[in-house]
């Protein structure tokens, strides 16, 4: 046990505090006692039992810890159900506190599992990735890796990134791809929403077809694009030859291939923007348009001075969401071009470092750079470009 790094003890403490605290909260709530007192008592019991099991050797593997956690949860659930059935040990907490306190207890009870899940599948992997970025870890080292050992910290991974040929170009390419793909998707969504906002025969059917790119499996739509733009037998090239043009290898020619991945990104995700924009357009009071018509406003003027100002907040939200998702996107470009023909983006670089070079540390460092750039961009957006609905 003395060989375990100090930070591992911290992880043990957090895990066992959650394992004890959550059942304690719900057990006391079911007994109509103060759930916060139950949580505090559960945290103490969890720490004592967890560390006691680790130090005595009863808990040696993650499987042992999971079994013990399951036993704690089942025991607490059984005790609570039995006590409720027999009306044994019931308290009067609900009658001695205010409505505000009861509401707060209910809110904590509903949100605590979400907090734990988010920490387990989001926060903890982020912390681990941050530490791995400063450690010389290769893929073969993972089986024997001590999770939070800090005796081999180094900046060599970041030095390798700085010396990496074309990394700056990849980063700039990713930003261009993200920005253009996001803007084009929103513009296409706006156009689509304006087309189908008014009633006409078959409108619902047209709206349904517009959702196809977004709801179809990514593998299917990529296959369709590859078949359409194939250099030898693709539909686009066949039509070009029939019209007297030349064949073009759209997905393997530098410059053209990058344009294609941007267009694919815009086409694939414009239905997401379409749904948001259409919902907001339909919520605009018709009286505003009637007043504009009475004042002699042309359709283009109604669009510019009535519709678009009402959509500013929606545009802001869509831009933020689509920018984040596109910047982190991997499968679209990977399946379409594999990063060839100067279409490599940062996420593909992470993949290449992890599974190509088998360097976990460098892959984590690249992912950290990606996260840092995204944080800066989002901070700039919130500071100067955020538009709120009024």
N, C-alpha and C positions, 0 to 999 in steps of 0.2 A: 504493500500500500504506500510505502514511502517513496516509491518510484513514480507515482502518479503526479503529474504537474498540478500546480496550485489551481489553475483555472478549471481543471477537471473537478476539483472539489466544489467550485462555484456552480458548475453545471449540475453536479449531484444535488447541491442544496436547492437550486431552482426547481429541478424535476421533482424532488421529494416534497418540497413545499407545496407544489401544485397537486401532487398525488394526495397529500393529506388535507390541504386546504379546501379543495373543491367538494369532496364528500362531506367534510365538516360543515361547510356552508349549507348544503342542501339537506343534510341530516337535521341540523338545528331548525332549518326553515320548516321541514315536515313535522317537527315536534312543536311548532309554534313558539320557538325560542329565538333569541337574537342570533340571526345567521352570521353576523360578523364575529360574534364571540365564538361561534362554531368554527368559522374559518381560521381564526387565530389559534384556537386549540388544535385544529386539524393540521395546520402548518407545523406546530411544535411536535405533534405526534409523528407526522411524516418525516421530519428531520431526524428525530430520535430513531425511529424504526429503520429509515433508509440508511443512515450512516452506521447504525448498529449492525445492520445486515451486511454492509460492505466491509466493515472492520472485522467482523466475526467470520467472514467468508461465506455467509449464507447467500449473499447476492454477489455473484461473480461475473455474470454475463448480462447483456441487454435482455435476453429471454427471461432470465430470473427476475429482472426488474419489472418487465412487462407482466409476468405472472403475478408478482406481488402487487402491482398496481391494480390489476384486474380483481384480485382478491379483496383489496381495500374497497374498491368501488362496489363490488357485489355485496360485501358485508354491510356497508353503509346503506345501500338500497334496501337490503333485507331488513335491517334494523328499523329503518324509517317506515317501511310498509307494515311490518309487524306491530310497531308502536301505534300506528294510525288505526289498524284494525282492532287492536285491544284497548285503544285509548289509554295507553300507559305512558307516563312520563311527559304528558302534554303540558306546555307552558301557557302563559298568558301574554306573550310578547306583543301579539297583534292588537290587544286591547289597551296596552300601556304606551303605545307610540302614536305619533301623528300620522295622518294620511300621507303626508309628504315622505316620512320615513319609510312607510310601507311601500310606497311607489319606488323609492330609491332602492330598497332591498329587492323588489321584483326586477328592476332594471339590471342590477348587478347579477341576479340569478340568471337572467336571459343572456347577458353579454359575456359572462365569464368563460363559458365554453368556447365562444368565438375568439376571445383574446388568447386563450391557450392554444387553439388550433393555428391562429395566425402566427403566434410566436414559434410554434413547432415547425411549420412548413414555409414560413417567410423570413422572420427575423433571425432565427437560429442559422439557417443556411447562409444568410447574408453575412452574419458574423464569422461563420466558418470560412466563407469565401474570402473575406477580408484578411483573415490570418493566413490562409493558404497563399495569398498573393505575395506574402513576404517570406515564404518558405521554399526551399529547393526541393519540391516534391514532384516525383514522376509517377506515372500511372502504376508502375510495378510496386511502388512504396505504400499504396493505399491500405493493403491488408495489415501491415504492421505499423501503420501511422498512429502516433499518439495525437489525439484530437487537438489539444490546446498546448502542446509543448512549444515553448518560446525560446529554446536554447539554440535554435538554428535560424533565427530571423536574419533576413538579408534583403537587399534591394536589387539583387542580380536580375530578378524577373523584369523589373522596370527598366534596368539597363539594357536588357535584351530587347525589350520593346522599342526603346529609343534607337537601337542599332538595327532594328528590323527594316529591311528594305521595303519601301512602299507603304509603311504603316500610316504615315500622315496622309498619303493619297487615299488610303482606304477609309480613314476617318472623315475626310472631306467628302468623299463619294457617298458615305453613309448619310451625312447631313443633307447633301443635295437630294439623294434618293428619298429621304424622309420628308423633306420640305415639299418637294414637287409632288410626291405621291399623296401627301396629306391635302395640299391645296387643290389638286386636280380631283381628288375624291369628293371634296366638299363642293366644288363647282359643279361636278356631274350630278351630285345629289340634289343641288339647288335646281338645276335645269330639269331634272326628272320630276321633282316635286311641283315645279311650276306647270309642267306639261299635264300632270294628272290631278291637279287640285280642283279643277272644274268638272262638272258632270258631263259625261258623254257615254255612248253605248259601249259596253265592254270595259269600263274604267277599272273595275275591281280585278278583272282578268289581267289587264296591263300592269296594275300595281303588283299583282302576284308574280308576274314574269320578271319584274324589275328586282325582285328579291333573290332570284336564282343564283347570281354570282356569289352572294354572301352565304347562302344556306347550303350550296353544293359542296361536297367534300373537296378539299384542296387538291388531292391527288387527281381527281376527275377533271377539274378545270385546268390544271397544269397539262394534263394529257391532251385535252382539247386544243390548248394553245400550241403545244408542240406539234400536233398534227396539222393545225392550220398553217403554221409558219415554217414547216419543214422545208429544207432547201431543195429536196428532190421531188416530193410528191404533195407538198402542202397546198391547200386550197388557194391561199393568197398567191403563191408563186405560179400555180397553174393559171389563175386568172391573169396574172401579169404577163405570162408567156402568150396567152391568147390575145392580149391587147398589144403585143409587140414589144413588151418589156423584157428585162433580163431577170434571171433568178437571183435572189438575195438570201444569204444565210442569216436570217434575222436574229437568231439566238446565239450565233457564234462569231459575229462580226463586231469588233470593238466600236463603241459609240452607238451603233444601232441596237446591240444587245442591251446596253444600259437604258436606252430609251424604252425598249420593250418591257423591261422589268418595272420601270416607273409606270408605264401605261397599264401593265397587268395589276400593279398595286392599286391604281386609281379605279380600274374597272371592277376589281374583286371586292373593294370595300365601299364603293359609292352607295350601295343600298343602306348601309348603316347611317350615313349622313342623310340619305333620302328620307328615312323614317323619322328622324329627329326634326328635319326641316318641315316635312309635310305636316307633322303633328302641330308644330308651332304656327304654320300658316293657317291651318284650319281653326286655330284658336284666336286669330285676329278678328275683332268685331267687324261685321260686314258694314256697319254704319260708317266706319272710317273710309272704306272704299266708295260708298255712296256719296259721302261728302266731297271726296276728291273728284268724283265724276261731275257733281253739280258745279264745282269750281272750274271745270273745264280741263282737268288733268288728263293727259294722254296715257295709254297703257304703260309706256316706258316710264313716264313720270310717276305713276302710281307704284310701279315696281321700285323705283329709286328712292322715292320720298316716303312711301308708306310701308311696303313689304320689307325691304332690306333693313331699315332701322329697327323693325320689330324682331329681326332675326339676329341682331348683333350678339346677344348673350348666347344664343344657340351656336353661332359660329365660333365663339370663344371656347365653349365647352367641347365642341367637336374637334377643333384644332388641337386642343390640349390632349384629348384622349387619343386621337388618331396619331399625333406626333409621337407620343410615348409608345404606343403599340407598334407603329411602323419602325421606330428606331430600334426596338427590341426584336423585330421580326427576323425569323431565320428560315422557316420552311419555304416561303414563297420563292425567294431568290435561289435557295439551295436546290429545290426541285426543278426550277425553270432552267437555270444555267449552271448550277453547281459552283457559282462564283467565277466561272471562266469568262473570257472576253472582257476583262476589266469591269466585272460586275460584283466583285467581292466586297462585302460589307463587314462591319465589325463582328457581327454574330457568327458569320462564317469563319472569320479569323479565330474566334474562340474555339469553334469546332475543330479547325485544322490544328491548332496548338494542342488541344486535348487528345484527339484521336489520331491525328497525323504525326505530330512530333511527340505525342505521349507525355507532354510536359504539363502536369496539373497546375504547378505554380505559375507558369507563364500564362496559361489559359485563364486562371483566376485574376491575374494582373490585368490582362486585356479586358476581362469583364468588369473589373474595377474602374478602368479608364472609361468604359462605356457608361457605367453608372454615374461617374463624376461629370461627364459631359451632359448627360441627361438631367442631372440635378441642377447644373448651371443654367441650362436652357429653360427648365421649368421655373427656376427662381426668377429669371429675367421676365418670363411670361407673367408670373404672378405680380411682379413688381411694377411693370410698365404696361402690360397689354391685357390684363384681366378685365373683362366686361361683365358686369352683374346686371341681372334682370331687375327692372324697377317697376 
